[in-house]
Amino acid sequence: MEYKTPKVLEKKPVIAGFDLATIVVIAVCSILFLFTVFVSFLLSIVFIGIAVVFVKIQKKYPQKGQLSTLLKYNSSIKCVRIEQPLRSLLKTK
C-alpha cells in the first residue's frame, strides 16, 4: 500500500494572494529599506551634531592651539606641594 500526501498538505501556503516565498522577499526588502532610511537619518543627525560642536568649540577657543593646550594641561600629571608633614595629614590613631 502506497502512502499518499493529503490534498491539504500539497497546497502551497498563500497569504493575500501571494505564495510564502514572495511574502518573505517583500518583507525582507521592506525591512532593509526602513533600516537604510533610519541609518542614513541618524548619520545625518550625527554629522550635524559634529558641526554644531565644532562651531561651539571654535567660538569658545578662538585662538589657534588654545584648545589643544588646555587639553594637554588637563591631561598632564600635576605635582602638589604640601607644606605639612604626612603624619599630620593621615590622622592615624
N, C-alpha and C positions, 0 to 999 in steps of 0.2 A: 504494500500500500504506500502510495506516494503522498508526501506532506505538501499541502497547498497553502500558500500565504493567503490570509483573508483579504477580501477586496478592500477593506478599510485601511489596511497597512500598505497596500500597493499605491495608494494615492500620495502625491507629494503634498507637504503642508502648504497651504495657500493663506496668505494674510492680505486682506484688502485687494484681492485680485492678482497679487504677485506671489511668486514662489519664494521660499525661505532664503535662498541664496541672493536673490535680488534685494530683499529687505535688509539682509546683513550688509551688503555692499552700500546701499543707500544710507544706512545708519552709520557705518564707519566713515563714509565720506562727509556726512554732515557733522559728525563729532570732530573730525580733523579740521574741517573748515572753521568751526567755532573755536577750536584750540588755537589755530593760527591767527584768527581775528583778535582774540583776547591777549595772546602773547605779544602781538605787534602793538596793541593798545597799551599794554603795561610797559613795554620797552619805550614807547614814545613818552609816556609819563616819566619814566626814569631819566631819559635824556633831557627832558625839560627841567626836571629837578636838579640835574647836574649843572645845567646852565644857570639856574637861579642861584644855586650855592656858589658857583664860580663868581657871579656878579657881586654877591654879598661879600665874599672874601676880598674881591678887588676893591670894594668900597671901604672895607674895614682896614685893610692893609695896603694903602695906595703905593707906597714906595717899593721899588724892586728889591727883593730879598728880605723884606721885613717879616713876612710870614715864615719863611724858612729859618730865619734867625730865631724867631720866637719858638718854633717847634724844636730846634736844636737845644735851646736853653731849657725848655720844659722837659726834654727827654734826657738831658745830661745828668751826671751824678753831681750832687751838691754836697759840699762839706759844711758841717755846722760846728762852730767853735763854742765850747762850753767852758765857762769860767769856774764852775763849781766842781768839787771832787765827785767822782762817780758814786761813791758810797752814800753821799747825801741825796743823790738823785734816785737811788734804788730803794731806799727806805726799808732796809731789812731789819727784822726784829732780833 
